[in-house]
């Protein structure tokens, strides 16, 4: 476990006009897309300040998604590890994860912009299911790109997307995981941008998408801060969230970034270990680079070639990370640490058996880290963002267990 760094307060910054958080972010695009992204930025900022747009979004979040999601005191887990562990239950949202929050916002924006189609990528399938759901709700066409390996790992979510009317395209190039899905989705969007909106699935990509997704996900942090105060009479000592691209983490961190007494931990996937190609810990092992139109900490070799990312959790195996996370790491406001596949799988089963809550493999990384922190006794009250439920992972996990026994 890493040593706590000094933290900088007043760190909930907004990006510059060009989309930079410090030296990270920006907009690195083909010439023919630049004016379209300028238009999306202008329209998003306009609708962001529009009471009617926000009222419509809030109505859907409450009556369609089922927000606010609750905070639950995990008594059995707490008794075992020594600190009070609380869970922000994003797994209770319609479609089973935090992804519905920004998907609704993006779909509503697309409708207002007169677009006919949503184009998206997905890793674990939660973003894909959420986008397919919102496309159905808004009467939009929907193309979802997913790596061939993830299509096989996350079959329940693939079936859901197709039932919802989405066109699921299996990407069979490269490592056939999330990076390749993003590559394929962005290429498709570059040909259809006049009639489609690329509904990016995390706080990544060219400006304004990191800013836009963060805005829609910040509902998690607003709710969590108020709920925790109501429940306990004080703020948590620390907040923990898993980090792949980083949307669920920024969503909950937003409620506490200005509270310098609250420690924030972003947990990256260590996978099989620290070796190149064995993990997806972009901040921990990455170097500055440009990926999918933005600058971030990026897994790459000495020659600057992008290294394949790996994690047992399909939603975390991305070789880069959101630019605001890179900035928050650089100023020391958030501590980024890692959890291995083995630790995440142990936490998956432990939360299931102790609390009757089956978490997503992604969220299991945050639960595993909460166990470690609780044992140190340094943080009496710990809040974990349980970003999704584990229905999608069950078949894959049972196959893993079966293969290990053979």
N, C-alpha and C positions, 0 to 999 in steps of 0.2 A: 504494500500500500504506500502511495506516495506521501511525502511530507506536505502538510498544508502550506501554501504559499501566501505571501502578503496579498491582500485583495484591494482593488481600487473601487471606490464608491462612485456613485453617479455614472454607472456604466451601461445604462439602458439607452444607448445611442441609436439614432436613426442614420441610415446611409447618406452619403453625399449625393448630390444631384446625379453623379455618374454611377452611383450604386456601390461605393466603397465603404467598408468598415475598416478604418485604418488603411492598411495596404491590401486588404483582401476584398474580393467581390468583383465589381465592375461588370462590364458588358463586352465580351469579345465575340463578335458575330460576323457572319458573312455580310457583305455590303447590302444585299437585297433585303435583309431582315431588320436592319437598323431602324428604319422609319416605322416599321410595324411595332417594334418593342418600345419606341418612343411613344407611340399612340397608346399602347397597352398601359404604359406608366402613367400617362396623363389621365386616361380614363379611370384607372384604378384609384388614383388620388382624388379624382372628382367624386366617384361613387363612395369612397371611404368617408368623405365628409357629407354625404347625402343622407339626411334623416330617413327618407323613404326606403332607400336601399338597406340601411342598417336595421330598420324596423322589420323589413321583410326577412332579413337574415336571422334576426333574433327570434322571430316567430317560428321559423323552421327549426332553429336550434332547440327551442323549447318543446314544440309540439310534434316535430318529426324525429329529431335525434333523441330527445328525452333529457336534455340538459336542464338543470345542472347535474353532472355526474357526482356521485356521493364521495365523501371521504370515510374510510372504514378503519377502525382501530383493530389491527391484527393481533388480538390478545394472545393467542396460542404461540404465534411466532415470537412475539415480544417476550413472553414468559420464558421461552427457551433461550433467547439470546441476550436479554438483559436491558435493552432499551425499548421505549415505546415506539413501535413501528406502525405508521399509518399509510394507507394506500389510497391514492387518488384513482377512482375506479373508472378510467376511460374505457375499460373492457365492457362496461354496461351500456355504452352508446349503441344506437342503431348501427348495424354492420360490424360491431364488435371491436372498435378501436378508435383512436384519436383522428384517424385519417378522414373521417366524415366531416370534421370541422372545416378544414380548408377546401375539401372537395365541394361542399355546398357553396362556399364563397366563390370558388372558381367557376362552377357551373352557373351560378346566378349572374356573375360578371359576364360570362360568355353569352348568356341569353340577352343581357342588356346591350352587349356590343353587336348583336345581330348575327352571331356565329351559329352555324348549323351542326357543328361536330366538336366533340372533345377528343383529343389525342393524349394518351397517357402511357407512362411506363409503370411497371410494378415489379417488386421483388418477392415479398412474402404473399402478395395478392391482396393485402388489406386496402392499399390505396386503389388497386384495380376494382375491388368490390365496391368501395365507396364511390369512385367515379362512375362506375356502371349504374349504381343506384341513383346517383344525382342526375345522370344523363336521362335515365328513364323518367324521373320525376319532372325534369324540365323539357322533355320531348326532344332531346338532342341525340344525334348519332354518336357512336362511341367506338373508337379503335384503341385497344390496349395491347401494348407490347410487353412480352414477358420472356425471359430467358428459358430455353428448353429444359434446363436442369430444374429451374424453379417451377415450371409447369408440372413436372413429375412430382416434385416434393410437396407442392401445395395444391393437389388436385381438388380438394373440397372448394377452395376459393375460385379455381378455374371454372368449375361447374356452376358456381353461383354467378359469376360474371356472364356466362353464356345464357343462363336462365333469365338474367336481367336484360338480355338483348344486346350485350356488347360483342364486338368482333375481337376475339383474343388471337393475337398473332404470336406464334412461337418463334423466338429468335434463335437461330441455329449456328451462329458464327462465334468465333472466339471462345471465351470460357462459358458462354451461354447462360450468363447470370445477369445481375442488375445493370452493370455498366453497359453491356451490349444491348440490353433493352432500352436504356436511355439513348444510346447511339441511334438505334433504329427508329425510336419515336421522334427524336429531333430531326432526323433525315426526312421522315414522312411529313412532319409539320412544316419543314422548309418548303415543301411542295404545295401545301394546302393552307398556308397561313391566312389567306384572304377570307376563307370560309370556316376555319377551325381555330380553336384555342388549344395550345399545349398546356394541359393541366398538370404541371410539375408536382411530384409527390412529396417534396420535402423543401427545406429552406436552402436549396441549392439552385444552380443555373444562373443565367444572365439576369441582371437587374431588369425588371422589378420583382422577379419571382421570390428570391429570399425574403424580401421585405413584405411581399404580399402574403406568402404562406405564414410567416411569423404573425402578421396582423390577425389572420383568421384563427390561428392556433392560440393566441394570447388569452382567449376565453378560459383556457385551463388554469392559467396562473391567477387570473382575476378571481375565479371561483375558489381556487384552493386557498388563497390567502385569507379571504373572508370566512370560508368554512372552518379553517384551522383555528382562527381566532375565536369563532363561535363555539367550537367544540372544546378547546383547551384553555382559552383565555390568554394565549400567547402565540408567538410565531414559532415554527419549527426551528430546531437547532441546525438542521441541514435538510437539503432537498436533493434527491437522487433521481436521475433519469438515464436511460440508455441513449447512446448516440451512434447513429449510422450517418444519414444525411443531417439529422438533428432537429426535426420539426416538433416531436413530442417534448424534447428537452427544452427547446427555446419557448415552447408554449407554456410550460409550468415555470421555468426560470423567470419569465416576464413578470410574474407576480411578486418576485422577491429580489430582483436585481438591485434595487435601491436600498434594500435592508442589509447593510454591510455586516450585521451580526448573524445573518443566515448564511451558512456555508453551502455552496452549490457544487455538486459532483456530477460530471458527465462521464458515463461509463461506455468505453469502446470495447469491441469484441477482440479478445486476444486469440480466439480460435484455437489452433493447435499449438501455438507458441509464437515466439518473437521472430522467427525466420521469415525471410522474404517469401510472400505467397501463402503464408500460413495464418494470416490474420487480416482484419480490416480496420486496424487502429490507426487511422490517418493522422491524427494529431500527435499520437505517441511516437510513431515511427516514420511519419511523412516528412516531405520537404516542400517548399513553396513551388507551386506549378499551376498551370492553367488546364482546366478540365470542363468540358461541356459549357464553355462560354463564360467562365468565371475563374478568379484566382483564389486558391485555397491551399491548405496543407494536403499533400497528395502523395500516395504511395508510389514510389518510383525508384528505379535502380540508379547506379552511378552515372549511367549514360543519359538519364532523364526519361527513360521509357517507363510508361505506366505499368505498375506491378499488379497482377491479378489479386483481387481481394477475396478473402475467404472468411466465412463464419457459418456455424451450424444454423444460425438464424438468417433466413434469406433476406429479410428486410434490412440487415446490417452490412451486407457484403458489398459495400460501395467503396472505391479507392480514394474518394475525396470526402469532404465534410463542409457543411455550410460556412460561409465567410464570417458570419457573426460569431460562430463558435471559435473560429481561428483567432478573431480579435479578442474575445473574452479570455481565451487561453493566454494570449500574448500579454494582456494587462494583468493577468493573475486573478481575475474575478471568479472564474470557474476553474476547479481542479479536474483535470481529465485523467482517468485511470482506466485499468483494463480488467476484464473478467474472461476466463477461458471457457471453451465449450463445456468442459467437464463441470466447472463450477455452475454454469448456467443451467445445465441439465439437472444437477443436484437440486438447485433452487426451484426448478420447474416442478419436480416431484414433491419437494418439501412443502411448498405453498399449497399444492393440491391436497396433500394428505393432512396438513395441519389446519388449514382454513377452509377447505372445500372450494378453493378458487383455482381454476386451471389457467395459468398465465401464458401469454405468447412467449415464444423463445426469446424474442427481443426484450420484452419486459423482464424476463427471468434474469438477465444480466444485471439489471438494477436491483432486483430482489437479492441476488447473491451478494452484491456489494453492501446492501443494507445489513445483511447478516454479519459481514466482516466489521463494519463500523459499530454495530451494536455491541459486539464482543469487546471493543476497545473501551467502552463506557464513557467515551468522550462526548457523545451526542445523546442526551437523554430522550429527545423527541426527534424522530426521523420520519420524513415524508417521502414516499416513493411514488413516482408516477407509473402506475400500472397501465401502460399505454395500449394494451390489447389483450384479448383472450386467446386461449391456446387451441381452440377447436381445429384450426387450420393445420396445426403441427402434430396432432395426435397420431395420424397414420405414419408419418415420417419417423416420429420418435419410437413408435412401437417396432418399426422395421429396424431402426438402429439397435434397439435392445435385442431383437431376435438375431440379428447378424453377429452381435458380440457374443451371444451364447453358442453360436455354431462354431 
